[in-house]
Amino acid sequence: MIEIPVHDIQGKQIDTLQVDEALLGGEVRHDLLKQAYVRCHANRRLGTASTKSRADTSYSTRKLYRQKGTGGARRGSAGTNIMYHGGHTFAKSARSFRQDMPKKMRRLANRNALLAKALDGEIKIVDSLAFEKPSTKQFNTLLSALNINRTCLLALKDTTSVEAKSARNVEHLSVTNVNQLSVFEVLNHRFLLIDKATMETAIALTQNNVNTVSANVEGE
């Protein structure tokens, strides 16, 4: 079992949350995490870069002037790559960078990213994260109390809550829904900030995923 410290709003440790590492993959699988991260990054690429090749130009293919006798360089059609507005030699064409990955591997990577953060002590759990009104100053005070001095991902059940509004102007901080936690978002930030109830929800979601996978394997 992994024990993750639970802090109060002042940054003082008041409890611990025990998490079964078997639910999160048992051990950190670096190759899997890298594959999943690269896949997410590749799937965000648009791949719309495109330039005209010589075949795409609309110039006439007639020879501009005779081969010899002019004293100038030899010239073919106006659409060659060395002419102004000619086609590109190695023209770019639109393509897809998407990568596929089995669903079981994707779910395992999402769980394993949480395990990696937990073992590195980069999951900051707050007993109760509740603000009376939106306050960026109060949220910055919380970050300082928890020694969060790098990029941070805030996971909430409701991204329209007062806490989300308090964090939206904080530099290097992103807000996401706990149901949408992904390996890309988790690994793309140094710290994961989450309250205890939301963390328990995230663990319950991983438990459901593990049970679903086990049921599918038994059914096969």
Long-range contacts (C-beta under 8 A, 24 or more apart in sequence): 2-115, 2-118, 2-119, 4-118, 4-123, 4-125, 4-199, 5-125, 6-125, 6-126, 6-127, 6-196, 7-124, 7-125, 7-126, 7-127, 7-145, 7-146, 8-126, 8-127, 8-128, 9-126, 9-127, 9-128, 9-129, 9-142, 9-145, 10-145, 11-142, 11-144, 11-145, 11-146, 11-147, 14-127, 15-127, 15-196, 17-125, 17-196, 17-199, 17-200, 19-118, 19-203, 21-115, 21-118, 23-111, 23-203, 23-206, 23-207, 23-210, 24-111, 24-112, 24-114, 24-115, 24-118, 24-206, 25-108, 25-111, 25-112, 25-115, 27-115, 28-112, 28-115, 28-116, 28-119, 29-108, 29-109, 29-112, 32-105, 32-108, 32-109, 32-112, 33-109, 33-112, 33-113, 33-116, 33-183, 33-187, 35-101, 35-105, 35-109, 36-101, 36-105, 36-106, 36-109, 36-110, 36-113, 36-183, 36-184, 37-183, 37-184, 37-187, 38-99, 39-99, 39-100, 39-101, 40-182, 40-183, 40-184, 41-184, 42-97, 42-98, 42-99, 43-97, 43-98, 43-99, 45-97, 47-94, 47-95, 47-96, 47-97, 48-94, 49-92, 49-94, 50-91, 50-92, 50-93, 50-94, 51-88, 51-91, 51-92, 52-87, 52-88, 52-91, 53-87, 53-88, 53-91, 54-79, 54-80, 54-81, 54-86, 54-87, 54-88, 54-91, 55-87, 56-87, 56-91, 57-85, 57-86, 57-87, 59-85, 59-86, 104-213, 106-183, 107-209, 107-213, 109-183, 110-181, 110-182, 110-183, 110-186, 110-206, 111-206, 111-209, 111-210, 112-183, 113-182, 113-183, 113-186, 113-187, 114-181, 114-186, 114-192, 114-202, 114-206, 116-187, 117-186, 117-192, 122-190, 122-191, 122-192, 123-191, 123-192, 123-194, 123-199, 124-148, 124-191, 124-192, 124-193, 124-194, 125-194, 125-195, 125-196, 125-199, 126-193, 126-194, 126-195, 126-196, 127-195, 127-196, 128-195, 128-196, 129-156, 129-163, 129-195, 129-198, 130-162, 130-163, 131-162, 131-163, 131-166, 132-162, 133-162, 134-162, 134-165, 134-166, 135-166, 136-166, 136-167, 136-169, 136-170, 138-166, 139-163, 139-166, 139-167, 139-170, 140-170, 143-170, 143-173, 143-193, 146-193, 148-191, 148-193, 150-189, 150-190, 150-191, 151-188, 151-189, 151-190, 151-191, 152-189, 152-190, 152-191, 152-192, 152-193, 153-185, 153-186, 153-188, 153-189, 153-191, 153-192, 153-193, 154-193, 154-194, 155-181, 155-192, 155-193, 155-194, 155-198, 155-202, 156-194, 156-198, 157-197, 157-198, 157-201, 178-202, 178-205, 179-205
